[in-house]
């Protein structure tokens, strides 16, 4: 009889273990994992910099959107030395497109823009004939997009020369060109960079006639529209190197 009860308890014990294992497997098979995080949410609020063809020629453009204390959208556009406030702003239900309008020099302007995580693609419907252009979101108060003018000092030539730079910066993606006349016209073609405001570093390939050479520019922002730093041409500046200062104007 003792053996019978002992064997019975063992059988029940084994059944309990099997039942627990079955329940654990069932629960784990039904466990729901959180979905993978999607792309960052698009947000309209912010300051955007770039350049476009407005009033018949190229100009730097700065656009800003914000919400007031009543959650109404407000904003404006700055170019050719003037800031104009938007008269109407409409954000669609999907948060993908914003429509805005304003008067400038007695001309009614109406536009819409596609919103992305890094900027706006702006399309004007009135007046007609304005090409689409981009303005890119400032991060920590800065963005390098647009046209810049300034000077570069050459150690090899011991002289300072005028320089012009155009840039498109989409977050950490840089694409642009800087032109300066050293001993001959030199084009710095920028295709990579990193920004950690107020510091930045951009690099690419320089073209001097038929010769090519790696190039590097690194420095910092003095203001959101003023850059200073150093440049190198060749490996570690073995071709030439020096300093630069560049400014961006919305006049």
Secondary structure per residue as TSV (DSSP state, phi and psi in degrees):
chain	resnum	aa	ss	phi	psi
A	1	X	-	360.0	-44.2
A	2	X	H	-58.9	-41.9
A	3	X	H	-62.7	-37.2
A	4	X	H	-62.7	-49.1
A	5	X	H	-63.4	-38.0
A	6	X	H	-62.1	-45.7
A	7	X	H	-65.4	-36.5
A	8	X	H	-65.3	-44.4
A	9	X	H	-62.6	-37.8
A	10	X	H	-63.8	-42.1
A	11	X	H	-64.1	-44.7
A	12	X	H	-61.9	-37.8
A	13	X	H	-63.8	-43.0
A	14	X	H	-65.2	-39.5
A	15	X	H	-63.0	-39.2
A	16	X	H	-62.3	-42.1
A	17	X	H	-62.9	-45.1
A	18	X	H	-63.3	-39.7
A	19	X	H	-64.7	-42.0
A	20	X	H	-62.3	-42.7
A	21	X	H	-62.9	-39.6
A	22	X	H	-63.5	-44.0
A	23	X	H	-64.1	-40.6
A	24	X	H	-62.5	-42.5
A	25	X	H	-64.2	-39.8
A	26	X	H	-65.3	-42.2
A	27	X	H	-65.8	-44.3
A	28	X	H	-65.5	-33.9
A	29	X	H	-70.7	-23.7
A	30	X	H	-94.5	-2.5
A	31	X	-	-64.2	133.3
A	32	X	-	-103.0	122.3
A	33	X	-	-90.3	147.8
A	34	X	-	-65.4	144.9
A	35	X	-	-64.8	155.7
A	36	X	-	-61.6	140.3
A	37	X	-	-64.2	137.4
A	38	X	-	-82.9	-170.4
A	39	X	S	-66.0	157.1
A	40	X	-	-59.7	146.5
A	41	X	-	-63.0	142.4
A	42	X	-	-79.7	133.5
A	43	X	-	-129.2	130.0
A	44	X	-	-76.9	-36.1
A	45	X	-	-59.4	132.8
A	46	X	E	150.4	179.5
A	47	X	E	-112.8	135.8
A	48	X	E	-126.3	137.5
A	49	X	E	-121.6	149.1
A	50	X	E	176.7	-158.6
A	51	X	E	-144.6	149.8
A	52	X	E	-153.7	171.3
A	53	X	E	-93.4	95.5
A	54	X	E	-123.8	140.5
A	55	X	T	57.7	32.9
A	56	X	T	94.9	-8.4
A	57	X	E	-154.1	171.2
A	58	X	E	-70.0	141.7
A	59	X	E	-154.7	150.8
A	60	X	E	-70.1	143.6
A	61	X	E	-132.0	134.9
A	62	X	E	-125.6	129.1
A	63	X	E	-122.0	140.3
A	64	X	E	-135.1	137.9
A	65	X	E	-128.6	141.4
A	66	X	E	-153.7	172.6
A	67	X	E	-118.7	138.9
A	68	X	-	-84.3	-172.9
A	69	X	T	-65.2	-17.3
A	70	X	T	-101.6	15.1
A	71	X	S	63.9	24.1
A	72	X	-	-90.0	144.0
A	73	X	E	-78.1	134.3
A	74	X	E	-132.8	162.8
A	75	X	E	171.6	-175.7
A	76	X	E	-167.3	174.9
A	77	X	E	-132.9	136.2
A	78	X	E	-119.8	127.5
A	79	X	E	-165.8	154.9
A	80	X	T	51.4	41.6
A	81	X	T	81.0	5.5
A	82	X	E	-134.7	142.5
A	83	X	E	-102.3	123.8
A	84	X	E	-117.1	127.9
A	85	X	E	-84.1	144.6
A	86	X	-	-71.3	140.4
A	87	X	S	-87.2	-30.3
A	88	X	E	-145.1	144.0
A	89	X	E	-138.8	125.7
A	90	X	E	-129.6	120.3
A	91	X	E	-102.4	127.4
A	92	X	-	-71.8	167.2
A	93	X	T	-66.0	-23.9
A	94	X	T	-88.2	-2.6
A	95	X	S	63.7	20.9
A	96	X	S	-97.8	-24.1
A	97	X	E	-138.2	139.3
A	98	X	E	-123.3	140.1
A	99	X	E	-117.1	137.6
A	100	X	E	-147.5	160.8
A	101	X	E	-146.4	157.8
A	102	X	E	-165.3	162.6
A	103	X	E	-105.9	136.7
A	104	X	E	-141.4	120.8
A	105	X	T	53.4	44.3
A	106	X	T	64.0	16.5
A	107	X	E	-111.3	129.5
A	108	X	E	-80.3	129.2
A	109	X	E	-116.3	133.3
A	110	X	E	-135.1	132.0
A	111	X	E	-147.1	163.9
A	112	X	E	-136.7	152.9
A	113	X	E	-137.7	139.0
A	114	X	E	-85.6	129.0
A	115	X	E	-95.1	129.3
A	116	X	-	-125.7	176.6
A	117	X	S	-67.9	-17.2
A	118	X	S	-117.8	-7.6
A	119	X	E	176.2	-167.1
A	120	X	E	-127.4	136.8
A	121	X	E	-101.8	111.6
A	122	X	E	-98.9	132.3
A	123	X	E	-126.8	124.4
A	124	X	E	-95.8	133.2
A	125	X	E	-100.0	-27.2
A	126	X	E	-142.6	127.6
A	127	X	S	-70.2	162.9
A	128	X	T	-79.5	162.2
A	129	X	T	91.5	1.2
A	130	X	-	-87.5	119.2
A	131	X	-	-66.2	151.5
A	132	X	-	-60.2	143.6
A	133	X	E	-145.6	166.1
A	134	X	E	-112.3	144.9
A	135	X	E	-126.9	137.6
A	136	X	E	-112.0	145.9
A	137	X	E	-69.2	134.2
A	138	X	-	-72.6	140.9
A	139	X	B	-118.0	127.1
A	140	X	T	54.8	34.6
A	141	X	T	84.6	6.5
A	142	X	B	-140.7	153.5
A	143	X	-	-159.7	139.7
A	144	X	-	-90.4	1.4
A	145	X	-	-65.1	141.6
A	146	X	E	122.2	-168.6
A	147	X	E	-104.8	135.1
A	148	X	E	-124.7	148.6
A	149	X	E	-132.6	146.8
A	150	X	E	177.2	-145.4
A	151	X	E	-139.7	151.4
A	152	X	E	-127.9	131.8
A	153	X	E	-97.1	129.7
A	154	X	E	-103.9	123.3
A	155	X	T	-69.8	-35.5
A	156	X	T	-64.4	-42.7
A	157	X	T	-92.1	-11.8
A	158	X	T	52.2	44.5
A	159	X	E	-149.6	163.9
A	160	X	E	-110.4	134.9
A	161	X	E	-125.1	148.2
A	162	X	E	-64.5	147.9
A	163	X	E	-140.0	147.5
A	164	X	E	-129.9	133.8
A	165	X	E	-132.1	138.5
A	166	X	E	-119.9	140.6
A	167	X	E	-144.7	146.3
A	168	X	E	-124.9	109.8
A	169	X	E	-114.2	114.3
A	170	X	E	-113.0	94.3
A	171	X	T	60.8	-111.1
A	172	X	T	-103.0	15.8
A	173	X	E	-103.1	123.2
A	174	X	E	-118.3	136.0
A	175	X	E	-145.9	118.6
A	176	X	E	-171.9	-174.3
A	177	X	E	-148.2	141.7
A	178	X	E	-125.0	130.8
A	179	X	E	-118.6	132.3
A	180	X	E	-148.0	147.0
A	181	X	E	-97.9	107.4
A	182	X	S	-93.2	-118.9
A	183	X	S	-76.3	-14.5
A	184	X	S	-156.5	170.3
A	185	X	E	-59.9	127.9
A	186	X	E	-123.0	129.3
A	187	X	E	-111.4	116.5
A	188	X	E	-90.1	108.3
A	189	X	E	-95.1	109.2
A	190	X	E	-92.8	130.1
A	191	X	E	-134.0	3.4
A	192	X	E	-154.2	160.5
A	193	X	E	-180.0	174.7
A	194	X	E	-147.5	138.2
A	195	X	E	-123.8	129.9
A	196	X	E	-137.2	76.9
A	197	X	T	-47.3	135.4
A	198	X	T	-87.9	3.3
A	199	X	E	-91.6	157.0
A	200	X	E	-154.6	161.5
A	201	X	E	-148.7	127.1
A	202	X	E	-129.9	149.4
A	203	X	E	-150.0	169.4
A	204	X	E	172.1	-138.9
A	205	X	E	-125.8	135.5
A	206	X	E	-103.4	142.1
A	207	X	E	-117.5	119.6
A	208	X	E	-121.0	94.3
A	209	X	T	63.8	-120.5
A	210	X	T	-94.2	-2.3
A	211	X	E	-93.6	148.4
A	212	X	E	-125.1	154.1
A	213	X	E	-158.3	145.5
A	214	X	E	-64.9	148.1
A	215	X	E	-135.4	154.6
A	216	X	E	-147.2	135.8
A	217	X	E	-130.7	131.4
A	218	X	E	-143.8	144.9
A	219	X	E	178.9	-147.1
A	220	X	E	-153.4	164.5
A	221	X	E	-84.2	131.4
A	222	X	E	-84.8	-45.6
A	223	X	E	-134.9	-179.4
A	224	X	T	-65.1	-17.5
A	225	X	T	-121.9	25.0
A	226	X	E	-144.4	127.2
A	227	X	E	-120.8	143.3
A	228	X	E	-137.6	153.1
A	229	X	E	171.4	-157.5
A	230	X	E	-124.4	154.7
A	231	X	E	-134.1	154.0
A	232	X	E	-135.8	141.8
A	233	X	E	-123.4	122.5
A	234	X	S	94.2	-177.7
A	235	X	G	-71.1	115.7
A	236	X	G	56.2	29.5
A	237	X	G	77.6	24.6
A	238	X	S	-73.5	-16.6
A	239	X	S	-86.8	-50.7
A	240	X	E	-168.4	162.3
A	241	X	E	-159.8	170.0
A	242	X	E	172.4	-154.6
A	243	X	E	-122.6	165.5
A	244	X	E	-146.8	157.2
A	245	X	E	-142.5	130.0
A	246	X	E	-133.4	145.5
A	247	X	E	-130.9	150.5
A	248	X	-	-119.5	130.1
A	249	X	-	-117.2	144.4
A	250	X	-	-108.8	20.5
A	251	X	-	-86.0	360.0
